[in-house]
Amino acid sequence: MALLSYSEAKTRLLSLARTVTEIETVDLADAYGRVLAETLISPITVPPFSNAAMDGYAVRFDDVSTTGIRLPVSQRVAAGEVPEPLLAGTAARIFTGAQLPEGADTVLMQEDCQLAQEGVIVNLLPVAGQHVRLKGSDLTAGKAILSAGSHFSAAAMGLAASVGIARVPVFRRLKVAIFFTGSELVMPGEPLPPGCIYNSNRYVMRGFLQGLGVELIDLGIVQDNFQATRETLRQAAASADLIVTSGGMSEGDEDHVTTAVKAEGQIDVWKIASKPGKPLAFGSVRAAQHTAAFIGLPGNPVSVWCGLLTLVSPFLRRCQGFTRLEPLPLTLRADFSYTVKGNRMEIVRVRRNDNGGMDIYPTQDSAIISSAVWADGIAMIPAGTTVNPGDSLEFLPGPGWQP
């Protein structure tokens, strides 16, 4: 089978993504991390009135043409109070966030003034309009404030709250099922028999998928036989939108995942010209009234991490309804030497350094999960390429960025 280029595999995978269509309305307090299903329109203008950005004195700019001038204090305005119009030739004592009196156009910082018995003395001439937040300077009623397909971040929650929106329409959470086969797998905390390994891939997947805000269905370790694998696939497909596994993608005597998926649906195993991550399986599993997509990743933990970061993550974001699927790459200076031999692009673990460049982890073996802990991103180096110190490479940030 001819190797697929990484870009071809990614394009093909994304073309198979199906976005959830069900919309639910949730309380704003519960909207963090969700995907906005409809564009939000501001029902009000923000600020709804011009207000003071500092504690001080609200004045007419034309009334403070010289330093040392004294202005009587005609009123006191705290936040939440509605002031009287400002009398000509006077100042209003005002506090941060308080509504500016009609007629005032400038706020003097209290540090630039001196309170005297006759009123307030201006010690520093202001700039016209200083320390005033004008009505509508942030948002205008009837204008879009958040677009459909955007990520509900903490700032987005605050923005919606600032215009009085209490409930928001979001896509339902994508349901992703994971399970793991292999007689050699042992759970952390249990004794490790000879010939066995701890199941690290389960936790790589759990952490990654939880970070993407999906509803996770963890079916754990499945008995390493054909019938048990089929039963688990049926169980997963009954409720999940997507099933993700790692390992077992070959068709050896002890590898049952591929044949089990074929028995319950359909599957293609792609060979991608990338390292790590050469094998990738995509297919579907049928349940009684539902069909779940299936993605099978290689078995090595770094292959799982790289596959989740480069291919599964943008696929999931498209299924979730995001408009932006991955971070914009950065062009950074390589502070290392590296040669890619063979016919596959290499995904190398790198980390930004204090000098504005990036360093490479000394061991790029796909079984070394500590390299993914050390790294804060990856660089993709084409086949047959030699990187020398000072060369420019694209840096793709690791997990944790927000669309």
WOQUI-V171685 format. One record per helix or strand of 3 or more residues. SS is the DSSP state (hx for helix, st for strand). FROM is the first residue (numbers start at 1). LEN is the number of residues. If there is no record, write none. Layout:
BEGIN
<<SS,FROM,LEN> <SS,FROM,LEN>>
END
This chain:
BEGIN
<<hx,6,10> <st,23,5> <hx,28,3> <st,56,4> <hx,61,3> <st,70,8> <st,90,5> <st,106,4> <hx,110,3> <st,113,4> <st,119,4> <st,144,3> <hx,154,9> <st,167,5> <st,175,7> <hx,200,12> <st,215,8> <hx,226,12> <st,242,5> <hx,257,8> <st,265,8> <st,279,8> <st,291,7> <hx,301,20> <st,330,5> <st,345,8> <st,357,4> <hx,370,5> <st,377,5> <st,392,6>>
END
